[in-house]
Amino acid sequence: SSLGYRPPAPETATPPLPPSGSATLHLQPAMAKESRMH
């Protein structure tokens, strides 16, 4: 990225959420943003 910003690993960027499906909802938008950056 030209901004010199490297997104951390999904495991590190995602806060410790209970395994109830919320983690997936928060992870998908994060990955979508990363895909748009690249």
Phi, psi and omega in degrees: 000141182293337181285348181074019180257121179254113178297133181293171180298146180307322181296325182278324184285330182278124179293155180294096180256153179297140181290068180241009181105342180295326181301320181293320181296325181278333184281323182299310179300322180298316180292324179297319179296319180296320181295322180292324179297314180283000000 
